Amino acid sequence: MKLEGKISIITGGATGLGKAMALEFANAGADVVVCSRNKANIEKVHNEITALGRRSLAIVADVCVKEQVANMVKKVIDEFGRIDILVNNAGTSHSMPILDLTEDIWDLILDTNLKGVFLCTQAVADKPLDHEKMEEAKSCYYTLMGWDSKTGIPLKEKVEELLIP
Ligand SMILES: NC(=O)c1ccc[n+]([C@@H]2O[C@H](COP(=O)([O-])OP(=O)(O)OC[C@H]3O[C@@H](n4cnc5c(N)ncnc54)[C@H](OP(=O)(O)O)[C@@H]3O)[C@@H](O)[C@H]2O)c1
């Protein structure tokens, strides 16, 4: 995988799959922004990314909170000028019998796994990405939907074209 110079955000990039992706992206040449709610965890990953010679930001942000997501995107744009890749990795799961599942936990799961993806995708799609610039830069935009989620037209082939050099 070659991601030389790509500016990427990995939500929930402090632990587990997100951390693994963050380091793999950095190894592949990307600059990597990691966010989560735990400052200490994301700073550790940030340090590992910079030790690989890549630029990085560790941003405390709750993907369920619109203002925090907007602030994260602004910081990335201020620092790097654009965003090429968004990985909506932050998520939560609570395996338990349905009778133990409270409404609060249900809301947390949906807020994190659905609303968080919506907020991050919308925030990134709204400002920094310009279709023509995307084409010029051959940047890729990876999330649950392809770039053309902005137009509402699903173009799986476009995402594949951008992701596969
Ligand atoms: N591991 C699996 O087998 C598996 C299978 C299917 C799907 N998945 C999905 O893959 C993703 C990663 O899984 P994982 O096993 O690596 O999970 P994990 O270790 O629990 O990591 C989740 C990360 O998301 C962050 N996060 C959670 N809620 C957040 C929020 N509201 N705002 C910002 N960050 C938040 C967490 O950090 P903080 O809590 O510090 O914010 C944590 O760094 C999740 O979406 C998960 O549902 C995993």
The ligand as an SDF file (V2000), in Angstrom:
LIG
                    3D

 48 52  0  0  0  0  0  0  0  0999 V2000
  -12.3820   -5.7410   16.8550 N   0  0  0  0  0  0  0  0  0  0  0  0
  -13.3080   -6.3800   16.1430 C   0  0  0  0  0  0  0  0  0  0  0  0
  -13.3360   -7.6180   16.0480 O   0  0  0  0  0  0  0  0  0  0  0  0
  -14.3530   -5.5920   15.3680 C   0  0  0  0  0  0  0  0  0  0  0  0
  -15.3100   -6.2810   14.6190 C   0  0  0  0  0  0  0  0  0  0  0  0
  -16.2420   -5.5640   13.8760 C   0  0  0  0  0  0  0  0  0  0  0  0
  -16.2320   -4.1740   13.9130 C   0  0  0  0  0  0  0  0  0  0  0  0
  -15.3040   -3.5350   14.6590 N   0  0  0  0  0  0  0  0  0  0  0  0
  -15.3310   -2.0900   14.6540 C   0  0  0  0  0  0  0  0  0  0  0  0
  -14.0380   -1.5970   14.3170 O   0  0  0  0  0  0  0  0  0  0  0  0
  -13.7700   -0.4110   15.0480 C   0  0  0  0  0  0  0  0  0  0  0  0
  -12.5120   -0.5660   15.9020 C   0  0  0  0  0  0  0  0  0  0  0  0
  -12.6460   -1.7100   16.7250 O   0  0  0  0  0  0  0  0  0  0  0  0
  -11.6150   -2.0110   17.8850 P   0  0  0  0  0  0  0  0  0  0  0  0
  -11.7970   -3.4270   18.2770 O   0  0  0  0  0  0  0  0  0  0  0  0
  -10.2600   -1.5470   17.4620 O   0  0  0  0  0  0  0  0  0  0  0  0
  -12.2180   -1.1050   19.0440 O   0  0  0  0  0  0  0  0  0  0  0  0
  -11.5150   -0.3840   20.2820 P   0  0  0  0  0  0  0  0  0  0  0  0
  -10.1850   -0.9500   20.6110 O   0  0  0  0  0  0  0  0  0  0  0  0
  -12.5550   -0.3120   21.3440 O   0  0  0  0  0  0  0  0  0  0  0  0
  -11.2410    1.0540   19.7130 O   0  0  0  0  0  0  0  0  0  0  0  0
  -12.2640    1.9670   19.4960 C   0  0  0  0  0  0  0  0  0  0  0  0
  -11.6160    3.3360   19.4780 C   0  0  0  0  0  0  0  0  0  0  0  0
  -12.6510    4.2770   19.2110 O   0  0  0  0  0  0  0  0  0  0  0  0
  -12.5340    5.3400   20.1570 C   0  0  0  0  0  0  0  0  0  0  0  0
  -13.8480    5.8830   20.3910 N   0  0  0  0  0  0  0  0  0  0  0  0
  -14.9410    5.2500   20.9020 C   0  0  0  0  0  0  0  0  0  0  0  0
  -15.9490    6.1030   20.9870 N   0  0  0  0  0  0  0  0  0  0  0  0
  -15.4920    7.2950   20.5390 C   0  0  0  0  0  0  0  0  0  0  0  0
  -16.0700    8.5680   20.3760 C   0  0  0  0  0  0  0  0  0  0  0  0
  -17.3410    8.8080   20.7390 N   0  0  0  0  0  0  0  0  0  0  0  0
  -15.3320    9.5530   19.8720 N   0  0  0  0  0  0  0  0  0  0  0  0
  -14.0450    9.3500   19.5130 C   0  0  0  0  0  0  0  0  0  0  0  0
  -13.4360    8.1650   19.6380 N   0  0  0  0  0  0  0  0  0  0  0  0
  -14.1600    7.1510   20.1460 C   0  0  0  0  0  0  0  0  0  0  0  0
  -11.9540    4.7140   21.4070 C   0  0  0  0  0  0  0  0  0  0  0  0
  -11.2440    5.6500   22.1900 O   0  0  0  0  0  0  0  0  0  0  0  0
  -11.8910    6.4180   23.4350 P   0  0  0  0  0  0  0  0  0  0  0  0
  -12.8430    5.4700   24.1040 O   0  0  0  0  0  0  0  0  0  0  0  0
  -10.7140    6.7930   24.2680 O   0  0  0  0  0  0  0  0  0  0  0  0
  -12.5710    7.6210   22.8660 O   0  0  0  0  0  0  0  0  0  0  0  0
  -10.9880    3.7140   20.8130 C   0  0  0  0  0  0  0  0  0  0  0  0
   -9.7360    4.2990   20.5540 O   0  0  0  0  0  0  0  0  0  0  0  0
  -15.0040   -0.1460   15.8960 C   0  0  0  0  0  0  0  0  0  0  0  0
  -15.8450    0.7260   15.1900 O   0  0  0  0  0  0  0  0  0  0  0  0
  -15.6310   -1.4980   16.0190 C   0  0  0  0  0  0  0  0  0  0  0  0
  -17.0280   -1.4330   16.2480 O   0  0  0  0  0  0  0  0  0  0  0  0
  -14.3750   -4.2150   15.3790 C   0  0  0  0  0  0  0  0  0  0  0  0
  1  2  1  0
  2  3  2  0
  2  4  1  0
  4  5  1  0
  4 48  2  0
  5  6  2  0
  6  7  1  0
  7  8  2  0
  8  9  1  0
  8 48  1  0
  9 10  1  0
  9 46  1  0
 10 11  1  0
 11 12  1  0
 11 44  1  0
 12 13  1  0
 13 14  1  0
 14 15  2  0
 14 16  1  0
 14 17  1  0
 17 18  1  0
 18 19  2  0
 18 20  1  0
 18 21  1  0
 21 22  1  0
 22 23  1  0
 23 24  1  0
 23 42  1  0
 24 25  1  0
 25 26  1  0
 25 36  1  0
 26 27  1  0
 26 35  1  0
 27 28  2  0
 28 29  1  0
 29 30  1  0
 29 35  2  0
 30 31  1  0
 30 32  2  0
 32 33  1  0
 33 34  2  0
 34 35  1  0
 36 37  1  0
 36 42  1  0
 37 38  1  0
 38 39  2  0
 38 40  1  0
 38 41  1  0
 42 43  1  0
 44 45  1  0
 44 46  1  0
 46 47  1  0
M  CHG  2   8   1  16  -1
M  END
$$$$
